[in-house]
Amino acid sequence: MEVIPKKYFLRTAKKYKKKHYDLSKVNKVVSLIEKEDFNQLYTKHKLGVIHGTHPPLYHVHVDRAYNDDWLLFYFGDNNKIYLSALGNHNLIEHISKIFND
């Protein structure tokens, strides 16, 4: 599967890097998504779906031990994974603007 970061994802990743978050943990989660290891995504990273979006927009907790409010938003389409954003639970309310970017 091809991983394609959206513009908003790159902006939010830059903000989290400035706050000294360990972005290698994001890479680990993305590799689980690429491998389609849904068992580990459900149990360790609390994979969830945001209803009302098409194609479905998913969110996973990046590192629950460090910060349970750090989420990765993504969606998949035609063997491609689009990374939409990094953020927290407040971002779920505003995700439609980002999703259509």
N, CA, C and O atoms as a printed pandas DataFrame, in Angstrom:
     atom_number atom_name residue_name chain_id  residue_number  x_coord  y_coord  z_coord
0              1         N          MET        A               1    0.834   -1.190    0.000
1              2        CA          MET        A               1    0.000    0.000    0.000
2              3         C          MET        A               1    0.877    1.251    0.000
3              4         O          MET        A               1    1.934    1.294    0.628
4              5         N          GLU        A               2    0.416    2.238   -0.705
5              6        CA          GLU        A               2    1.128    3.507   -0.789
6              7         C          GLU        A               2    0.590    4.451    0.285
7              8         O          GLU        A               2   -0.624    4.578    0.449
8              9         N          VAL        A               3    1.481    5.106    1.010
9             10        CA          VAL        A               3    1.096    6.049    2.060
10            11         C          VAL        A               3    1.280    7.464    1.525
11            12         O          VAL        A               3    2.367    7.837    1.084
12            13         N          ILE        A               4    0.197    8.251    1.568
13            14        CA          ILE        A               4    0.224    9.615    1.046
14            15         C          ILE        A               4   -0.173   10.577    2.166
15            16         O          ILE        A               4   -1.322   10.562    2.607
16            17         N          PRO        A               5    0.759   11.414    2.633
17            18        CA          PRO        A               5    0.395   12.404    3.654
18            19         C          PRO        A               5   -0.288   13.611    3.016
19            20         O          PRO        A               5    0.175   14.136    2.004
20            21         N          LYS        A               6   -1.393   14.042    3.619
21            22        CA          LYS        A               6   -2.092   15.243    3.155
22            23         C          LYS        A               6   -1.370   16.480    3.711
23            24         O          LYS        A               6   -0.559   16.367    4.630
24            25         N          LYS        A               7   -1.666   17.649    3.155
25            26        CA          LYS        A               7   -1.018   18.886    3.588
26            27         C          LYS        A               7   -1.225   19.155    5.076
27            28         O          LYS        A               7   -0.298   19.540    5.789
28            29         N          TYR        A               8   -2.458   18.945    5.527
29            30        CA          TYR        A               8   -2.747   19.226    6.933
30            31         C          TYR        A               8   -1.982   18.277    7.854
31            32         O          TYR        A               8   -1.571   18.675    8.944
32            33         N          PHE        A               9   -1.788   17.042    7.434
33            34        CA          PHE        A               9   -0.998   16.101    8.232
34            35         C          PHE        A               9    0.431   16.615    8.383
35            36         O          PHE        A               9    0.987   16.579    9.481
36            37         N          LEU        A              10    1.024   17.085    7.305
37            38        CA          LEU        A              10    2.400   17.584    7.363
38            39         C          LEU        A              10    2.510   18.789    8.298
39            40         O          LEU        A              10    3.485   18.915    9.040
40            41         N          ARG        A              11    1.510   19.674    8.260
41            42        CA          ARG        A              11    1.514   20.832    9.165
42            43         C          ARG        A              11    1.412   20.408   10.618
43            44         O          ARG        A              11    2.146   20.908   11.470
44            45         N          THR        A              12    0.494   19.481   10.904
45            46        CA          THR        A              12    0.319   19.055   12.291
46            47         C          THR        A              12    1.514   18.232   12.772
47            48         O          THR        A              12    1.872   18.299   13.948
48            49         N          ALA        A              13    2.130   17.465   11.888
49            50        CA          ALA        A              13    3.328   16.710   12.273
50            51         C          ALA        A              13    4.462   17.663   12.644
51            52         O          ALA        A              13    5.218   17.407   13.580
52            53         N          LYS        A              14    4.570   18.754   11.907
53            54        CA          LYS        A              14    5.596   19.754   12.212
54            55         C          LYS        A              14    5.360   20.372   13.590
55            56         O          LYS        A              14    6.308   20.601   14.341
56            57         N          LYS        A              15    4.094   20.642   13.923
57            58        CA          LYS        A              15    3.773   21.199   15.244
58            59         C          LYS        A              15    4.122   20.223   16.356
59            60         O          LYS        A              15    4.676   20.617   17.382
60            61         N          TYR        A              16    3.799   18.950   16.155
61            62        CA          TYR        A              16    4.108   17.951   17.176
62            63         C          TYR        A              16    5.614   17.736   17.303
63            64         O          TYR        A              16    6.107   17.447   18.394
64            65         N          LYS        A              17    6.343   17.872   16.210
65            66        CA          LYS        A              17    7.797   17.746   16.278
66            67         C          LYS        A              17    8.389   18.892   17.093
67            68         O          LYS        A              17    9.318   18.684   17.874
68            69         N          LYS        A              18    7.857   20.103   16.916
69            70        CA          LYS        A              18    8.329   21.253   17.691
70            71         C          LYS        A              18    8.043   21.088   19.182
71            72         O          LYS        A              18    8.761   21.630   20.022
72            73         N          LYS        A              19    6.993   20.339   19.502
73            74        CA          LYS        A              19    6.652   20.079   20.908
74            75         C          LYS        A              19    7.413   18.874   21.457
75            76         O          LYS        A              19    7.139   18.416   22.566
76            77         N          HIS        A              20    8.364   18.363   20.684
77            78        CA          HIS        A              20    9.247   17.254   21.071
78            79         C          HIS        A              20    8.515   15.930   21.253
79            80         O          HIS        A              20    8.909   15.115   22.088
80            81         N          TYR        A              21    7.459   15.710   20.484
81            82        CA          TYR        A              21    6.811   14.395   20.459
82            83         C          TYR        A              21    7.677   13.451   19.636
83            84         O          TYR        A              21    8.351   13.881   18.700
84            85         N          ASP        A              22    7.660   12.183   19.976
85            86        CA          ASP        A              22    8.448   11.172   19.278
86            87         C          ASP        A              22    7.678   10.702   18.040
87            88         O          ASP        A              22    6.813    9.831   18.133
88            89         N          LEU        A              23    7.999   11.282   16.886
89            90        CA          LEU        A              23    7.267   10.972   15.661
90            91         C          LEU        A              23    7.588    9.582   15.112
91            92         O          LEU        A              23    6.915    9.114   14.194
92            93         N          SER        A              24    8.599    8.920   15.658
93            94        CA          SER        A              24    8.862    7.542   15.231
94            95         C          SER        A              24    7.705    6.631   15.640
95            96         O          SER        A              24    7.485    5.590   15.022
96            97         N          LYS        A              25    6.969    7.021   16.677
97            98        CA          LYS        A              25    5.803    6.239   17.096
98            99         C          LYS        A              25    4.682    6.340   16.063
99           100         O          LYS        A              25    3.900    5.404   15.892
100          101         N          VAL        A              26    4.609    7.471   15.382
101          102        CA          VAL        A              26    3.642    7.616   14.289
102          103         C          VAL        A              26    4.015    6.652   13.165
103          104         O          VAL        A              26    3.145    6.006   12.580
104          105         N          ASN        A              27    5.305    6.557   12.867
105          106        CA          ASN        A              27    5.763    5.633   11.817
106          107         C          ASN        A              27    5.422    4.190   12.157
107          108         O          ASN        A              27    5.072    3.410   11.271
108          109         N          LYS        A              28    5.520    3.825   13.439
109          110        CA          LYS        A              28    5.172    2.460   13.851
110          111         C          LYS        A              28    3.691    2.185   13.623
111          112         O          LYS        A              28    3.318    1.105   13.166
112          113         N          VAL        A              29    2.846    3.167   13.944
113          114        CA          VAL        A              29    1.404    2.995   13.744
114          115         C          VAL        A              29    1.089    2.908   12.252
115          116         O          VAL        A              29    0.260    2.097   11.838
116          117         N          VAL        A              30    1.744    3.736   11.451
117          118        CA          VAL        A              30    1.521    3.703   10.000
118          119         C          VAL        A              30    1.939    2.347    9.430
119          120         O          VAL        A              30    1.278    1.824    8.533
120          121         N          SER        A              31    3.023    1.777    9.940
121          122        CA          SER        A              31    3.431    0.454    9.449
122          123         C          SER        A              31    2.406   -0.613    9.828
123          124         O          SER        A              31    2.190   -1.550    9.059
124          125         N          LEU        A              32    1.771   -0.492   10.997
125          126        CA          LEU        A              32    0.700   -1.420   11.366
126          127         C          LEU        A              32   -0.493   -1.269   10.424
127          128         O          LEU        A              32   -1.133   -2.253   10.056
128          129         N          ILE        A              33   -0.782   -0.033   10.040
129          130        CA          ILE        A              33   -1.886    0.220    9.110
130          131         C          ILE        A              33   -1.553   -0.385    7.746
131          132         O          ILE        A              33   -2.410   -0.997    7.108
132          133         N          GLU        A              34   -0.303   -0.212    7.301
133          134        CA          GLU        A              34    0.119   -0.786    6.016
134          135         C          GLU        A              34    0.014   -2.304    6.014
135          136         O          GLU        A              34   -0.406   -2.903    5.024
136          137         N          LYS        A              35    0.395   -2.922    7.123
137          138        CA          LYS        A              35    0.334   -4.383    7.239
138          139         C          LYS        A              35   -1.089   -4.885    7.465
139          140         O          LYS        A              35   -1.346   -6.088    7.425
140          141         N          GLU        A              36   -2.002   -3.959    7.702
141          142        CA          GLU        A              36   -3.401   -4.268    8.010
142          143         C          GLU        A              36   -3.500   -5.167    9.244
143          144         O          GLU        A              36   -4.270   -6.127    9.269
144          145         N          ASP        A              37   -2.713   -4.840   10.255
145          146        CA          ASP        A              37   -2.710   -5.571   11.526
146          147         C          ASP        A              37   -3.794   -4.978   12.430
147          148         O          ASP        A              37   -3.497   -4.298   13.412
148          149         N          PHE        A              38   -5.056   -5.249   12.078
149          150        CA          PHE        A              38   -6.174   -4.635   12.786
150          151         C          PHE        A              38   -6.304   -5.132   14.214
151          152         O          PHE        A              38   -6.818   -4.412   15.070
152          153         N          ASN        A              39   -5.850   -6.344   14.489
153          154        CA          ASN        A              39   -5.919   -6.861   15.852
154          155         C          ASN        A              39   -5.118   -5.975   16.805
155          156         O          ASN        A              39   -5.610   -5.592   17.866
156          157         N          GLN        A              40   -3.884   -5.652   16.419
157          158        CA          GLN        A              40   -3.057   -4.795   17.263
158          159         C          GLN        A              40   -3.561   -3.352   17.245
159          160         O          GLN        A              40   -3.470   -2.655   18.256
160          161         N          LEU        A              41   -4.090   -2.899   16.113
161          162        CA          LEU        A              41   -4.631   -1.541   16.059
162          163         C          LEU        A              41   -5.831   -1.390   16.990
163          164         O          LEU        A              41   -5.980   -0.355   17.640
164          165         N          TYR        A              42   -6.685   -2.407   17.063
165          166        CA          TYR        A              42   -7.842   -2.350   17.958
166          167         C          TYR        A              42   -7.426   -2.428   19.421
167          168         O          TYR        A              42   -7.906   -1.650   20.245
168          169         N          THR        A              43   -6.537   -3.361   19.746
169          170        CA          THR        A              43   -6.215   -3.593   21.153
170          171         C          THR        A              43   -5.241   -2.571   21.721
171          172         O          THR        A              43   -5.451   -2.072   22.826
172          173         N          LYS        A              44   -4.188   -2.252   20.991
173          174        CA          LYS        A              44   -3.150   -1.374   21.528
174          175         C          LYS        A              44   -3.391    0.099   21.207
175          176         O          LYS        A              44   -3.018    0.976   21.986
176          177         N          HIS        A              45   -4.010    0.369   20.070
177          178        CA          HIS        A              45   -4.131    1.755   19.614
178          179         C          HIS        A              45   -5.570    2.247   19.503
179          180         O          HIS        A              45   -5.800    3.346   18.997
180          181         N          LYS        A              46   -6.527    1.477   19.954
181          182        CA          LYS        A              46   -7.943    1.868   19.989
182          183         C          LYS        A              46   -8.437    2.425   18.649
183          184         O          LYS        A              46   -8.915    3.557   18.575
184          185         N          LEU        A              47   -8.318    1.628   17.611
185          186        CA          LEU        A              47   -8.789    2.015   16.284
186          187         C          LEU        A              47  -10.273    2.350   16.342
187          188         O          LEU        A              47  -11.070    1.584   16.885
188          189         N          GLY        A              48  -10.637    3.489   15.784
189          190        CA          GLY        A              48  -12.037    3.896   15.739
190          191         C          GLY        A              48  -12.359    4.516   14.397
191          192         O          GLY        A              48  -11.462    4.830   13.615
192          193         N          VAL        A              49  -13.641    4.690   14.134
193          194        CA          VAL        A              49  -14.084    5.267   12.866
194          195         C          VAL        A              49  -14.934    6.494   13.164
195          196         O          VAL        A              49  -15.681    6.523   14.142
196          197         N          ILE        A              50  -14.813    7.505   12.312
197          198        CA          ILE        A              50  -15.640    8.704   12.427
198          199         C          ILE        A              50  -16.790    8.525   11.455
199          200         O          ILE        A              50  -16.582    8.475   10.243
200          201         N          HIS        A              51  -17.979    8.431   11.972
201          202        CA          HIS        A              51  -19.158    8.175   11.149
202          203         C          HIS        A              51  -19.566    9.433   10.385
203          204         O          HIS        A              51  -19.349   10.554   10.844
204          205         N          GLY        A              52  -20.151    9.226    9.229
205          206        CA          GLY        A              52  -20.629   10.333    8.417
206          207         C          GLY        A              52  -19.631   10.812    7.386
207          208         O          GLY        A              52  -19.870   11.824    6.725
208          209         N          THR        A              53  -18.527   10.118    7.230
209          210        CA          THR        A              53  -17.551   10.482    6.206
210          211         C          THR        A              53  -17.486    9.360    5.179
211          212         O          THR        A              53  -17.654    8.187    5.510
212          213         N          HIS        A              54  -17.242    9.735    3.935
213          214        CA          HIS        A              54  -17.113    8.727    2.888
214          215         C          HIS        A              54  -15.929    9.088    2.013
215          216         O          HIS        A              54  -15.933   10.183    1.451
216          217         N          PRO        A              55  -14.920    8.253    1.854
217          218        CA          PRO        A              55  -14.725    6.957    2.506
218          219         C          PRO        A              55  -14.542    7.133    4.009
219          220         O          PRO        A              55  -14.230    8.233    4.466
220          221         N          PRO        A              56  -14.730    6.067    4.784
221          222        CA          PRO        A              56  -14.659    6.182    6.246
222          223         C          PRO        A              56  -13.312    6.726    6.717
223          224         O          PRO        A              56  -12.258    6.314    6.233
224          225         N          LEU        A              57  -13.365    7.648    7.656
225          226        CA          LEU        A              57  -12.168    8.239    8.248
226          227         C          LEU        A              57  -11.920    7.554    9.585
227          228         O          LEU        A              57  -12.812    7.488   10.431
228          229         N          TYR        A              58  -10.710    7.046    9.771
229          230        CA          TYR        A              58  -10.354    6.308   10.975
230          231         C          TYR        A              58   -9.438    7.148   11.854
231          232         O          TYR        A              58   -8.759    8.058   11.380
232          233         N          HIS        A              59   -9.433    6.825   13.142
233          234        CA          HIS        A              59   -8.469    7.444   14.050
234          235         C          HIS        A              59   -7.902    6.380   14.971
235          236         O          HIS        A              59   -8.606    5.460   15.386
236          237         N          VAL        A              60   -6.624    6.515   15.285
237          238        CA          VAL        A              60   -5.944    5.605   16.206
238          239         C          VAL        A              60   -5.146    6.435   17.202
239          240         O          VAL        A              60   -4.656    7.517   16.880
240          241         N          HIS        A              61   -5.023    5.910   18.414
241          242        CA          HIS        A              61   -4.188    6.544   19.425
242          243         C          HIS        A              61   -2.737    6.180   19.121
243          244         O          HIS        A              61   -2.400    5.003   18.994
244          245         N          VAL        A              62   -1.890    7.186   19.007
245          246        CA          VAL        A              62   -0.500    6.946   18.625
246          247         C          VAL        A              62    0.275    6.314   19.778
247          248         O          VAL        A              62    0.927    5.286   19.597
248          249         N          ASP        A              63    0.208    6.917   20.950
249          250        CA          ASP        A              63    0.966    6.412   22.099
250          251         C          ASP        A              63    0.131    6.611   23.353
251          252         O          ASP        A              63    0.160    7.678   23.967
252          253         N          ARG        A              64   -0.602    5.594   23.724
253          254        CA          ARG        A              64   -1.514    5.702   24.861
254          255         C          ARG        A              64   -0.770    5.795   26.187
255          256         O          ARG        A              64   -1.308    6.350   27.145
256          257         N          ALA        A              65    0.446    5.270   26.273
257          258        CA          ALA        A              65    1.192    5.315   27.531
258          259         C          ALA        A              65    1.676    6.736   27.826
259          260         O          ALA        A              65    1.688    7.160   28.981
260          261         N          TYR        A              66    2.072    7.468   26.791
261          262        CA          TYR        A              66    2.600    8.818   26.976
262          263         C          TYR        A              66    1.486    9.855   27.020
263          264         O          TYR        A              66    1.440   10.695   27.919
264          265         N          ASN        A              67    0.585    9.786   26.037
265          266        CA          ASN        A              67   -0.478   10.780   25.939
266          267         C          ASN        A              67   -1.665   10.114   25.254
267          268         O          ASN        A              67   -1.628    9.847   24.053
268          269         N          ASP        A              68   -2.709    9.850   26.017
269          270        CA          ASP        A              68   -3.878    9.151   25.472
270          271         C          ASP        A              68   -4.714   10.046   24.558
271          272         O          ASP        A              68   -5.696    9.583   23.978
272          273         N          ASP        A              69   -4.344   11.309   24.424
273          274        CA          ASP        A              69   -5.097   12.241   23.594
274          275         C          ASP        A              69   -4.357   12.568   22.292
275          276         O          ASP        A              69   -4.655   13.582   21.661
276          277         N          TRP        A              70   -3.412   11.743   21.886
277          278        CA          TRP        A              70   -2.640   11.954   20.660
278          279         C          TRP        A              70   -3.158   10.990   19.606
279          280         O          TRP        A              70   -2.969    9.779   19.722
280          281         N          LEU        A              71   -3.820   11.526   18.564
281          282        CA          LEU        A              71   -4.494   10.703   17.564
282          283         C          LEU        A              71   -3.904   10.910   16.171
283          284         O          LEU        A              71   -3.424   11.992   15.831
284          285         N          LEU        A              72   -3.955    9.849   15.383
285          286        CA          LEU        A              72   -3.628    9.896   13.961
286          287         C          LEU        A              72   -4.915    9.636   13.198
287          288         O          LEU        A              72   -5.592    8.636   13.439
288          289         N          PHE        A              73   -5.256   10.530   12.279
289          290        CA          PHE        A              73   -6.453   10.391   11.448
290          291         C          PHE        A              73   -6.019    9.976   10.048
291          292         O          PHE        A              73   -5.078   10.539    9.490
292          293         N          TYR        A              74   -6.712    8.985    9.481
293          294        CA          TYR        A              74   -6.365    8.517    8.140
294          295         C          TYR        A              74   -7.587    7.905    7.468
295          296         O          TYR        A              74   -8.580    7.576    8.116
296          297         N          PHE        A              75   -7.484    7.762    6.143
297          298        CA          PHE        A              75   -8.494    7.020    5.393
298          299         C          PHE        A              75   -7.798    6.277    4.266
299          300         O          PHE        A              75   -6.696    6.641    3.856
300          301         N          GLY        A              76   -8.444    5.244    3.772
301          302        CA          GLY        A              76   -7.881    4.435    2.703
302          303         C          GLY        A              76   -8.796    4.425    1.496
303          304         O          GLY        A              76  -10.019    4.472    1.625
304          305         N          ASP        A              77   -8.183    4.363    0.313
305          306        CA          ASP        A              77   -8.948    4.341   -0.923
306          307         C          ASP        A              77   -8.071    3.753   -2.027
307          308         O          ASP        A              77   -6.971    4.249   -2.271
308          309         N          ASN        A              78   -8.545    2.705   -2.692
309          310        CA          ASN        A              78   -7.847    2.098   -3.835
310          311         C          ASN        A              78   -6.381    1.761   -3.537
311          312         O          ASN        A              78   -5.483    2.216   -4.245
312          313         N          ASN        A              79   -6.141    0.974   -2.502
313          314        CA          ASN        A              79   -4.797    0.543   -2.111
314          315         C          ASN        A              79   -3.876    1.699   -1.739
315          316         O          ASN        A              79   -2.656    1.573   -1.845
316          317         N          LYS        A              80   -4.432    2.804   -1.311
317          318        CA          LYS        A              80   -3.654    3.951   -0.844
318          319         C          LYS        A              80   -4.140    4.327    0.546
319          320         O          LYS        A              80   -5.329    4.230    0.851
320          321         N          ILE        A              81   -3.209    4.755    1.377
321          322        CA          ILE        A              81   -3.532    5.244    2.711
322          323         C          ILE        A              81   -3.221    6.733    2.734
323          324         O          ILE        A              81   -2.092    7.140    2.461
324          325         N          TYR        A              82   -4.216    7.540    3.055
325          326        CA          TYR        A              82   -4.048    8.982    3.136
326          327         C          TYR        A              82   -3.992    9.379    4.605
327          328         O          TYR        A              82   -4.957    9.182    5.342
328          329         N          LEU        A              83   -2.859    9.940    5.032
329          330        CA          LEU        A              83   -2.720   10.428    6.397
330          331         C          LEU        A              83   -3.306   11.831    6.440
331          332         O          LEU        A              83   -2.798   12.736    5.777
332          333         N          SER        A              84   -4.374   12.020    7.218
333          334        CA          SER        A              84   -5.093   13.290    7.209
334          335         C          SER        A              84   -4.566   14.287    8.225
335          336         O          SER        A              84   -4.383   15.461    7.903
336          337         N          ALA        A              85   -4.316   13.828    9.469
337          338        CA          ALA        A              85   -3.927   14.772   10.512
338          339         C          ALA        A              85   -3.393   14.041   11.727
339          340         O          ALA        A              85   -3.649   12.855   11.931
340          341         N          LEU        A              86   -2.641   14.784   12.531
341          342        CA          LEU        A              86   -2.312   14.398   13.895
342          343         C          LEU        A              86   -3.033   15.395   14.782
343          344         O          LEU        A              86   -3.066   16.587   14.474
344          345         N          GLY        A              87   -3.604   14.932   15.866
345          346        CA          GLY        A              87   -4.313   15.860   16.732
346          347         C          GLY        A              87   -4.836   15.177   17.967
347          348         O          GLY        A              87   -4.332   14.136   18.389
348          349         N          ASN        A              88   -5.876   15.791   18.551
349          350        CA          ASN        A              88   -6.487   15.230   19.751
350          351         C          ASN        A              88   -7.976   15.019   19.511
351          352         O          ASN        A              88   -8.463   15.184   18.393
352          353         N          HIS        A              89   -8.690   14.657   20.562
353          354        CA          HIS        A              89  -10.109   14.349   20.413
354          355         C          HIS        A              89  -10.940   15.575   20.011
355          356         O          HIS        A              89  -12.006   15.417   19.416
356          357         N          ASN        A              90  -10.483   16.773   20.316
357          358        CA          ASN        A              90  -11.206   17.981   19.904
358          359         C          ASN        A              90  -11.238   18.128   18.387
359          360         O          ASN        A              90  -12.151   18.746   17.840
360          361         N          LEU        A              91  -10.262   17.572   17.719
361          362        CA          LEU        A              91  -10.175   17.677   16.259
362          363         C          LEU        A              91  -11.283   16.899   15.563
363          364         O          LEU        A              91  -11.632   17.207   14.423
364          365         N          ILE        A              92  -11.838   15.901   16.231
365          366        CA          ILE        A              92  -12.901   15.088   15.633
366          367         C          ILE        A              92  -14.084   15.964   15.234
367          368         O          ILE        A              92  -14.730   15.710   14.218
368          369         N          GLU        A              93  -14.371   16.995   16.033
369          370        CA          GLU        A              93  -15.498   17.887   15.743
370          371         C          GLU        A              93  -15.275   18.699   14.465
371          372         O          GLU        A              93  -16.240   19.067   13.795
372          373         N          HIS        A              94  -14.027   18.980   14.124
373          374        CA          HIS        A              94  -13.713   19.854   12.989
374          375         C          HIS        A              94  -13.120   19.096   11.808
375          376         O          HIS        A              94  -12.557   19.705   10.898
376          377         N          ILE        A              95  -13.240   17.795   11.817
377          378        CA          ILE        A              95  -12.528   16.976   10.842
378          379         C          ILE        A              95  -13.081   17.109    9.420
379          380         O          ILE        A              95  -12.357   16.833    8.464
380          381         N          SER        A              96  -14.320   17.515    9.255
381          382        CA          SER        A              96  -14.887   17.583    7.906
382          383         C          SER        A              96  -14.150   18.590    7.026
383          384         O          SER        A              96  -13.991   18.350    5.829
384          385         N          LYS        A              97  -13.695   19.713    7.591
385          386        CA          LYS        A              97  -12.934   20.687    6.812
386          387         C          LYS        A              97  -11.593   20.103    6.382
387          388         O          LYS        A              97  -11.167   20.284    5.242
388          389         N          ILE        A              98  -10.943   19.412    7.283
389          390        CA          ILE        A              98   -9.646   18.822    6.996
390          391         C          ILE        A              98   -9.796   17.686    5.999
391          392         O          ILE        A              98   -8.979   17.525    5.093
392          393         N          PHE        A              99  -10.848   16.904    6.178
393          394        CA          PHE        A              99  -11.079   15.738    5.336
394          395         C          PHE        A              99  -11.271   16.141    3.880
395          396         O          PHE        A              99  -10.870   15.399    2.983
396          397         N          ASN        A             100  -11.866   17.284    3.629
397          398        CA          ASN        A             100  -12.126   17.731    2.262
398          399         C          ASN        A             100  -10.969   18.520    1.672
399          400         O          ASN        A             100  -11.075   19.007    0.547
400          401         N          ASP        A             101   -9.865   18.660    2.403
401          402        CA          ASP        A             101   -8.697   19.405    1.925
402          403         C          ASP        A             101   -7.993   18.652    0.815
403          404         O          ASP        A             101   -6.987   19.127    0.289
